[in-house]
Each structure stands twice: as structure tokens, then as C-alpha cells.
Amino acid sequence: MKKEFKITGMRCNNCRTNVERAIKAVEGVESATVTLEPGKAEVEGDFNEEAVVDAIENLGFVVE
């Protein structure tokens, strides 16, 4: 599965790196690429979408 998540609140490269790391830690995620502008994450693998959203929101960002 390949899914794109729109993320708001990321302001710097550290934010981007932390979000990418958190997504990659979710079970079933094979790859994740996060871009600052526009704020989005492209995630591939056999993962639970809610777990990815939770990982992002636990860092204080908003998934639209």
C-alpha cells in the first residue's frame, strides 16, 4: 500500500526528520519520505494508517 498524509505544523528540518523517524518506526512501514514544503509524508508498506497518524500527532503535528 502507498499512502500520502498531509501534515501541518512542521517548521524546520528537525521537525521533518523527527516525523520521518517516527513513521518508519511504525510496524509494517517499508519506507517513508517526509517533505517540509508542502508538508506531506509518502508512506509505503503494509501498515495501519491510524498508527501512522498517531505517530505523527504524538509529536505535536496535525494530520489533515
PDB file of N, CA, C and O in Angstrom:
ATOM      1  N   MET A   1       0.844  -1.162   0.000  1.00  0.00           N
ATOM      2  CA  MET A   1       0.000   0.000   0.000  1.00  0.00           C
ATOM      3  C   MET A   1       0.899   1.238   0.000  1.00  0.00           C
ATOM      4  O   MET A   1       1.962   1.260   0.621  1.00  0.00           O
ATOM      5  N   LYS A   2       0.441   2.259  -0.712  1.00  0.00           N
ATOM      6  CA  LYS A   2       1.144   3.541  -0.724  1.00  0.00           C
ATOM      7  C   LYS A   2       0.123   4.603  -0.342  1.00  0.00           C
ATOM      8  O   LYS A   2      -0.972   4.648  -0.903  1.00  0.00           O
ATOM      9  N   LYS A   3       0.481   5.459   0.614  1.00  0.00           N
ATOM     10  CA  LYS A   3      -0.449   6.460   1.130  1.00  0.00           C
ATOM     11  C   LYS A   3       0.285   7.769   1.364  1.00  0.00           C
ATOM     12  O   LYS A   3       1.447   7.782   1.770  1.00  0.00           O
ATOM     13  N   GLU A   4      -0.416   8.882   1.101  1.00  0.00           N
ATOM     14  CA  GLU A   4       0.147  10.210   1.355  1.00  0.00           C
ATOM     15  C   GLU A   4      -0.635  10.862   2.491  1.00  0.00           C
ATOM     16  O   GLU A   4      -1.865  10.821   2.523  1.00  0.00           O
ATOM     17  N   PHE A   5       0.099  11.459   3.414  1.00  0.00           N
ATOM     18  CA  PHE A   5      -0.504  12.154   4.558  1.00  0.00           C
ATOM     19  C   PHE A   5      -0.105  13.621   4.490  1.00  0.00           C
ATOM     20  O   PHE A   5       1.070  13.938   4.303  1.00  0.00           O
ATOM     21  N   LYS A   6      -1.068  14.512   4.639  1.00  0.00           N
ATOM     22  CA  LYS A   6      -0.776  15.951   4.683  1.00  0.00           C
ATOM     23  C   LYS A   6      -0.554  16.317   6.146  1.00  0.00           C
ATOM     24  O   LYS A   6      -1.360  15.984   7.015  1.00  0.00           O
ATOM     25  N   ILE A   7       0.561  17.014   6.404  1.00  0.00           N
ATOM     26  CA  ILE A   7       0.958  17.337   7.778  1.00  0.00           C
ATOM     27  C   ILE A   7       1.124  18.847   7.918  1.00  0.00           C
ATOM     28  O   ILE A   7       1.770  19.486   7.089  1.00  0.00           O
ATOM     29  N   THR A   8       0.541  19.408   8.965  1.00  0.00           N
ATOM     30  CA  THR A   8       0.747  20.825   9.245  1.00  0.00           C
ATOM     31  C   THR A   8       1.485  20.984  10.567  1.00  0.00           C
ATOM     32  O   THR A   8       1.358  20.164  11.477  1.00  0.00           O
ATOM     33  N   GLY A   9       2.257  22.060  10.646  1.00  0.00           N
ATOM     34  CA  GLY A   9       2.968  22.376  11.879  1.00  0.00           C
ATOM     35  C   GLY A   9       4.475  22.166  11.816  1.00  0.00           C
ATOM     36  O   GLY A   9       5.198  22.610  12.708  1.00  0.00           O
ATOM     37  N   MET A  10       4.955  21.495  10.776  1.00  0.00           N
ATOM     38  CA  MET A  10       6.404  21.302  10.657  1.00  0.00           C
ATOM     39  C   MET A  10       7.030  22.616  10.196  1.00  0.00           C
ATOM     40  O   MET A  10       6.576  23.218   9.223  1.00  0.00           O
ATOM     41  N   ARG A  11       8.076  23.057  10.900  1.00  0.00           N
ATOM     42  CA  ARG A  11       8.673  24.344  10.590  1.00  0.00           C
ATOM     43  C   ARG A  11      10.155  24.275  10.198  1.00  0.00           C
ATOM     44  O   ARG A  11      10.705  25.237   9.663  1.00  0.00           O
ATOM     45  N   CYS A  12      10.787  23.146  10.465  1.00  0.00           N
ATOM     46  CA  CYS A  12      12.226  23.077  10.198  1.00  0.00           C
ATOM     47  C   CYS A  12      12.618  21.657   9.809  1.00  0.00           C
ATOM     48  O   CYS A  12      11.802  20.738   9.860  1.00  0.00           O
ATOM     49  N   ASN A  13      13.861  21.495   9.424  1.00  0.00           N
ATOM     50  CA  ASN A  13      14.351  20.189   9.014  1.00  0.00           C
ATOM     51  C   ASN A  13      14.358  19.192  10.170  1.00  0.00           C
ATOM     52  O   ASN A  13      14.185  17.993   9.947  1.00  0.00           O
ATOM     53  N   ASN A  14      14.554  19.666  11.398  1.00  0.00           N
ATOM     54  CA  ASN A  14      14.491  18.783  12.562  1.00  0.00           C
ATOM     55  C   ASN A  14      13.099  18.185  12.704  1.00  0.00           C
ATOM     56  O   ASN A  14      12.951  17.002  13.008  1.00  0.00           O
ATOM     57  N   CYS A  15      12.073  19.016  12.479  1.00  0.00           N
ATOM     58  CA  CYS A  15      10.684  18.532  12.525  1.00  0.00           C
ATOM     59  C   CYS A  15      10.506  17.425  11.498  1.00  0.00           C
ATOM     60  O   CYS A  15       9.969  16.361  11.805  1.00  0.00           O
ATOM     61  N   ARG A  16      10.956  17.682  10.285  1.00  0.00           N
ATOM     62  CA  ARG A  16      10.820  16.719   9.197  1.00  0.00           C
ATOM     63  C   ARG A  16      11.514  15.404   9.544  1.00  0.00           C
ATOM     64  O   ARG A  16      10.956  14.326   9.341  1.00  0.00           O
ATOM     65  N   THR A  17      12.722  15.501  10.062  1.00  0.00           N
ATOM     66  CA  THR A  17      13.489  14.310  10.428  1.00  0.00           C
ATOM     67  C   THR A  17      12.797  13.518  11.527  1.00  0.00           C
ATOM     68  O   THR A  17      12.729  12.291  11.457  1.00  0.00           O
ATOM     69  N   ASN A  18      12.282  14.207  12.539  1.00  0.00           N
ATOM     70  CA  ASN A  18      11.601  13.523  13.640  1.00  0.00           C
ATOM     71  C   ASN A  18      10.330  12.819  13.178  1.00  0.00           C
ATOM     72  O   ASN A  18      10.039  11.707  13.619  1.00  0.00           O
ATOM     73  N   VAL A  19       9.573  13.462  12.292  1.00  0.00           N
ATOM     74  CA  VAL A  19       8.349  12.848  11.769  1.00  0.00           C
ATOM     75  C   VAL A  19       8.709  11.614  10.943  1.00  0.00           C
ATOM     76  O   VAL A  19       8.083  10.565  11.092  1.00  0.00           O
ATOM     77  N   GLU A  20       9.702  11.734  10.084  1.00  0.00           N
ATOM     78  CA  GLU A  20      10.112  10.606   9.250  1.00  0.00           C
ATOM     79  C   GLU A  20      10.559   9.431  10.114  1.00  0.00           C
ATOM     80  O   GLU A  20      10.201   8.285   9.842  1.00  0.00           O
ATOM     81  N   ARG A  21      11.324   9.709  11.130  1.00  0.00           N
ATOM     82  CA  ARG A  21      11.811   8.655  12.036  1.00  0.00           C
ATOM     83  C   ARG A  21      10.643   7.971  12.751  1.00  0.00           C
ATOM     84  O   ARG A  21      10.623   6.748  12.887  1.00  0.00           O
ATOM     85  N   ALA A  22       9.674   8.766  13.205  1.00  0.00           N
ATOM     86  CA  ALA A  22       8.514   8.209  13.918  1.00  0.00           C
ATOM     87  C   ALA A  22       7.675   7.325  12.998  1.00  0.00           C
ATOM     88  O   ALA A  22       7.197   6.267  13.407  1.00  0.00           O
ATOM     89  N   ILE A  23       7.502   7.761  11.767  1.00  0.00           N
ATOM     90  CA  ILE A  23       6.710   6.968  10.814  1.00  0.00           C
ATOM     91  C   ILE A  23       7.423   5.649  10.514  1.00  0.00           C
ATOM     92  O   ILE A  23       6.790   4.593  10.479  1.00  0.00           O
ATOM     93  N   LYS A  24       8.722   5.708  10.299  1.00  0.00           N
ATOM     94  CA  LYS A  24       9.489   4.499   9.973  1.00  0.00           C
ATOM     95  C   LYS A  24       9.476   3.486  11.116  1.00  0.00           C
ATOM     96  O   LYS A  24       9.707   2.298  10.892  1.00  0.00           O
ATOM     97  N   ALA A  25       9.208   3.947  12.338  1.00  0.00           N
ATOM     98  CA  ALA A  25       9.162   3.050  13.487  1.00  0.00           C
ATOM     99  C   ALA A  25       7.832   2.305  13.592  1.00  0.00           C
ATOM    100  O   ALA A  25       7.709   1.363  14.375  1.00  0.00           O
ATOM    101  N   VAL A  26       6.837   2.724  12.808  1.00  0.00           N
ATOM    102  CA  VAL A  26       5.532   2.064  12.842  1.00  0.00           C
ATOM    103  C   VAL A  26       5.643   0.695  12.166  1.00  0.00           C
ATOM    104  O   VAL A  26       6.231   0.567  11.092  1.00  0.00           O
ATOM    105  N   GLU A  27       5.079  -0.308  12.802  1.00  0.00           N
ATOM    106  CA  GLU A  27       5.123  -1.668  12.276  1.00  0.00           C
ATOM    107  C   GLU A  27       4.505  -1.731  10.877  1.00  0.00           C
ATOM    108  O   GLU A  27       3.410  -1.219  10.645  1.00  0.00           O
ATOM    109  N   GLY A  28       5.212  -2.355   9.969  1.00  0.00           N
ATOM    110  CA  GLY A  28       4.717  -2.547   8.615  1.00  0.00           C
ATOM    111  C   GLY A  28       5.158  -1.491   7.618  1.00  0.00           C
ATOM    112  O   GLY A  28       4.992  -1.676   6.412  1.00  0.00           O
ATOM    113  N   VAL A  29       5.717  -0.386   8.099  1.00  0.00           N
ATOM    114  CA  VAL A  29       6.181   0.665   7.196  1.00  0.00           C
ATOM    115  C   VAL A  29       7.492   0.212   6.561  1.00  0.00           C
ATOM    116  O   VAL A  29       8.460  -0.099   7.254  1.00  0.00           O
ATOM    117  N   GLU A  30       7.504   0.181   5.226  1.00  0.00           N
ATOM    118  CA  GLU A  30       8.705  -0.209   4.496  1.00  0.00           C
ATOM    119  C   GLU A  30       9.560   1.002   4.149  1.00  0.00           C
ATOM    120  O   GLU A  30      10.788   0.937   4.185  1.00  0.00           O
ATOM    121  N   SER A  31       8.894   2.120   3.809  1.00  0.00           N
ATOM    122  CA  SER A  31       9.638   3.343   3.515  1.00  0.00           C
ATOM    123  C   SER A  31       8.744   4.546   3.791  1.00  0.00           C
ATOM    124  O   SER A  31       7.519   4.469   3.709  1.00  0.00           O
ATOM    125  N   ALA A  32       9.391   5.654   4.119  1.00  0.00           N
ATOM    126  CA  ALA A  32       8.668   6.902   4.374  1.00  0.00           C
ATOM    127  C   ALA A  32       9.552   8.067   3.952  1.00  0.00           C
ATOM    128  O   ALA A  32      10.739   8.122   4.274  1.00  0.00           O
ATOM    129  N   THR A  33       8.941   8.995   3.224  1.00  0.00           N
ATOM    130  CA  THR A  33       9.629  10.208   2.815  1.00  0.00           C
ATOM    131  C   THR A  33       8.774  11.393   3.235  1.00  0.00           C
ATOM    132  O   THR A  33       7.611  11.501   2.846  1.00  0.00           O
ATOM    133  N   VAL A  34       9.355  12.275   4.028  1.00  0.00           N
ATOM    134  CA  VAL A  34       8.636  13.450   4.514  1.00  0.00           C
ATOM    135  C   VAL A  34       9.259  14.689   3.893  1.00  0.00           C
ATOM    136  O   VAL A  34      10.480  14.841   3.888  1.00  0.00           O
ATOM    137  N   THR A  35       8.417  15.578   3.368  1.00  0.00           N
ATOM    138  CA  THR A  35       8.894  16.840   2.805  1.00  0.00           C
ATOM    139  C   THR A  35       8.287  18.001   3.587  1.00  0.00           C
ATOM    140  O   THR A  35       7.119  17.983   3.977  1.00  0.00           O
ATOM    141  N   LEU A  36       9.118  18.996   3.795  1.00  0.00           N
ATOM    142  CA  LEU A  36       8.711  20.163   4.582  1.00  0.00           C
ATOM    143  C   LEU A  36       7.731  21.042   3.814  1.00  0.00           C
ATOM    144  O   LEU A  36       6.710  21.461   4.359  1.00  0.00           O
ATOM    145  N   GLU A  37       8.036  21.316   2.567  1.00  0.00           N
ATOM    146  CA  GLU A  37       7.164  22.137   1.713  1.00  0.00           C
ATOM    147  C   GLU A  37       6.826  21.378   0.448  1.00  0.00           C
ATOM    148  O   GLU A  37       7.735  21.132  -0.345  1.00  0.00           O
ATOM    149  N   PRO A  38       5.615  20.999   0.208  1.00  0.00           N
ATOM    150  CA  PRO A  38       4.494  21.107   1.137  1.00  0.00           C
ATOM    151  C   PRO A  38       4.621  20.060   2.228  1.00  0.00           C
ATOM    152  O   PRO A  38       5.284  19.042   2.032  1.00  0.00           O
ATOM    153  N   GLY A  39       4.012  20.289   3.346  1.00  0.00           N
ATOM    154  CA  GLY A  39       4.098  19.347   4.457  1.00  0.00           C
ATOM    155  C   GLY A  39       3.365  18.057   4.134  1.00  0.00           C
ATOM    156  O   GLY A  39       2.137  17.992   4.196  1.00  0.00           O
ATOM    157  N   LYS A  40       4.134  17.033   3.790  1.00  0.00           N
ATOM    158  CA  LYS A  40       3.491  15.763   3.475  1.00  0.00           C
ATOM    159  C   LYS A  40       4.427  14.601   3.751  1.00  0.00           C
ATOM    160  O   LYS A  40       5.646  14.756   3.818  1.00  0.00           O
ATOM    161  N   ALA A  41       3.825  13.442   3.907  1.00  0.00           N
ATOM    162  CA  ALA A  41       4.575  12.207   4.088  1.00  0.00           C
ATOM    163  C   ALA A  41       4.057  11.199   3.079  1.00  0.00           C
ATOM    164  O   ALA A  41       2.847  11.009   2.951  1.00  0.00           O
ATOM    165  N   GLU A  42       4.957  10.558   2.370  1.00  0.00           N
ATOM    166  CA  GLU A  42       4.619   9.463   1.472  1.00  0.00           C
ATOM    167  C   GLU A  42       5.116   8.182   2.128  1.00  0.00           C
ATOM    168  O   GLU A  42       6.309   8.018   2.380  1.00  0.00           O
ATOM    169  N   VAL A  43       4.177   7.278   2.398  1.00  0.00           N
ATOM    170  CA  VAL A  43       4.487   6.079   3.173  1.00  0.00           C
ATOM    171  C   VAL A  43       4.110   4.840   2.354  1.00  0.00           C
ATOM    172  O   VAL A  43       3.044   4.780   1.740  1.00  0.00           O
ATOM    173  N   GLU A  44       5.009   3.862   2.364  1.00  0.00           N
ATOM    174  CA  GLU A  44       4.750   2.604   1.665  1.00  0.00           C
ATOM    175  C   GLU A  44       4.925   1.439   2.619  1.00  0.00           C
ATOM    176  O   GLU A  44       5.757   1.476   3.526  1.00  0.00           O
ATOM    177  N   GLY A  45       4.119   0.395   2.399  1.00  0.00           N
ATOM    178  CA  GLY A  45       4.233  -0.817   3.186  1.00  0.00           C
ATOM    179  C   GLY A  45       2.871  -1.371   3.531  1.00  0.00           C
ATOM    180  O   GLY A  45       1.853  -0.935   2.995  1.00  0.00           O
ATOM    181  N   ASP A  46       2.862  -2.327   4.422  1.00  0.00           N
ATOM    182  CA  ASP A  46       1.631  -2.949   4.909  1.00  0.00           C
ATOM    183  C   ASP A  46       1.452  -2.488   6.352  1.00  0.00           C
ATOM    184  O   ASP A  46       1.811  -3.200   7.289  1.00  0.00           O
ATOM    185  N   PHE A  47       0.891  -1.287   6.522  1.00  0.00           N
ATOM    186  CA  PHE A  47       0.830  -0.635   7.825  1.00  0.00           C
ATOM    187  C   PHE A  47      -0.602  -0.220   8.157  1.00  0.00           C
ATOM    188  O   PHE A  47      -1.475  -0.177   7.291  1.00  0.00           O
ATOM    189  N   ASN A  48      -0.811   0.081   9.420  1.00  0.00           N
ATOM    190  CA  ASN A  48      -2.090   0.591   9.896  1.00  0.00           C
ATOM    191  C   ASN A  48      -2.050   2.113   9.783  1.00  0.00           C
ATOM    192  O   ASN A  48      -1.202   2.756  10.401  1.00  0.00           O
ATOM    193  N   GLU A  49      -2.964   2.698   8.993  1.00  0.00           N
ATOM    194  CA  GLU A  49      -2.973   4.147   8.781  1.00  0.00           C
ATOM    195  C   GLU A  49      -3.137   4.913  10.094  1.00  0.00           C
ATOM    196  O   GLU A  49      -2.513   5.956  10.292  1.00  0.00           O
ATOM    197  N   GLU A  50      -3.968   4.399  10.976  1.00  0.00           N
ATOM    198  CA  GLU A  50      -4.200   5.069  12.259  1.00  0.00           C
ATOM    199  C   GLU A  50      -2.921   5.111  13.098  1.00  0.00           C
ATOM    200  O   GLU A  50      -2.682   6.078  13.821  1.00  0.00           O
ATOM    201  N   ALA A  51      -2.110   4.074  13.002  1.00  0.00           N
ATOM    202  CA  ALA A  51      -0.846   4.045  13.745  1.00  0.00           C
ATOM    203  C   ALA A  51       0.112   5.112  13.220  1.00  0.00           C
ATOM    204  O   ALA A  51       0.842   5.728  13.996  1.00  0.00           O
ATOM    205  N   VAL A  52       0.110   5.331  11.910  1.00  0.00           N
ATOM    206  CA  VAL A  52       0.965   6.373  11.323  1.00  0.00           C
ATOM    207  C   VAL A  52       0.478   7.746  11.772  1.00  0.00           C
ATOM    208  O   VAL A  52       1.282   8.594  12.160  1.00  0.00           O
ATOM    209  N   VAL A  53      -0.833   7.971  11.723  1.00  0.00           N
ATOM    210  CA  VAL A  53      -1.392   9.254  12.162  1.00  0.00           C
ATOM    211  C   VAL A  53      -1.052   9.491  13.633  1.00  0.00           C
ATOM    212  O   VAL A  53      -0.648  10.593  14.005  1.00  0.00           O
ATOM    213  N   ASP A  54      -1.211   8.475  14.463  1.00  0.00           N
ATOM    214  CA  ASP A  54      -0.886   8.604  15.889  1.00  0.00           C
ATOM    215  C   ASP A  54       0.583   8.953  16.098  1.00  0.00           C
ATOM    216  O   ASP A  54       0.907   9.785  16.946  1.00  0.00           O
ATOM    217  N   ALA A  55       1.475   8.323  15.331  1.00  0.00           N
ATOM    218  CA  ALA A  55       2.913   8.587  15.462  1.00  0.00           C
ATOM    219  C   ALA A  55       3.221  10.046  15.152  1.00  0.00           C
ATOM    220  O   ALA A  55       4.043  10.670  15.823  1.00  0.00           O
ATOM    221  N   ILE A  56       2.559  10.585  14.136  1.00  0.00           N
ATOM    222  CA  ILE A  56       2.765  11.993  13.748  1.00  0.00           C
ATOM    223  C   ILE A  56       2.179  12.922  14.783  1.00  0.00           C
ATOM    224  O   ILE A  56       2.831  13.873  15.215  1.00  0.00           O
ATOM    225  N   GLU A  57       0.940  12.649  15.185  1.00  0.00           N
ATOM    226  CA  GLU A  57       0.263  13.540  16.140  1.00  0.00           C
ATOM    227  C   GLU A  57       0.885  13.502  17.524  1.00  0.00           C
ATOM    228  O   GLU A  57       0.802  14.483  18.263  1.00  0.00           O
ATOM    229  N   ASN A  58       1.517  12.372  17.893  1.00  0.00           N
ATOM    230  CA  ASN A  58       2.204  12.295  19.192  1.00  0.00           C
ATOM    231  C   ASN A  58       3.397  13.233  19.256  1.00  0.00           C
ATOM    232  O   ASN A  58       3.873  13.561  20.343  1.00  0.00           O
ATOM    233  N   LEU A  59       3.886  13.668  18.098  1.00  0.00           N
ATOM    234  CA  LEU A  59       4.987  14.627  18.046  1.00  0.00           C
ATOM    235  C   LEU A  59       4.471  16.082  18.083  1.00  0.00           C
ATOM    236  O   LEU A  59       5.261  17.025  18.125  1.00  0.00           O
ATOM    237  N   GLY A  60       3.138  16.247  18.066  1.00  0.00           N
ATOM    238  CA  GLY A  60       2.555  17.581  18.152  1.00  0.00           C
ATOM    239  C   GLY A  60       2.158  18.186  16.828  1.00  0.00           C
ATOM    240  O   GLY A  60       1.847  19.375  16.761  1.00  0.00           O
ATOM    241  N   PHE A  61       2.162  17.388  15.762  1.00  0.00           N
ATOM    242  CA  PHE A  61       1.767  17.894  14.449  1.00  0.00           C
ATOM    243  C   PHE A  61       0.355  17.431  14.117  1.00  0.00           C
ATOM    244  O   PHE A  61      -0.181  16.535  14.769  1.00  0.00           O
ATOM    245  N   VAL A  62      -0.244  18.043  13.105  1.00  0.00           N
ATOM    246  CA  VAL A  62      -1.619  17.744  12.743  1.00  0.00           C
ATOM    247  C   VAL A  62      -1.637  17.064  11.381  1.00  0.00           C
ATOM    248  O   VAL A  62      -0.997  17.524  10.435  1.00  0.00           O
ATOM    249  N   VAL A  63      -2.370  15.973  11.296  1.00  0.00           N
ATOM    250  CA  VAL A  63      -2.568  15.270  10.026  1.00  0.00           C
ATOM    251  C   VAL A  63      -3.942  15.645   9.516  1.00  0.00           C
ATOM    252  O   VAL A  63      -4.945  15.471  10.208  1.00  0.00           O
ATOM    253  N   GLU A  64      -3.981  16.162   8.296  1.00  0.00           N
ATOM    254  CA  GLU A  64      -5.261  16.592   7.718  1.00  0.00           C
ATOM    255  C   GLU A  64      -5.851  15.511   6.851  1.00  0.00           C
ATOM    256  O   GLU A  64      -6.927  15.695   6.282  1.00  0.00           O
TER     257      GLU A  64
END
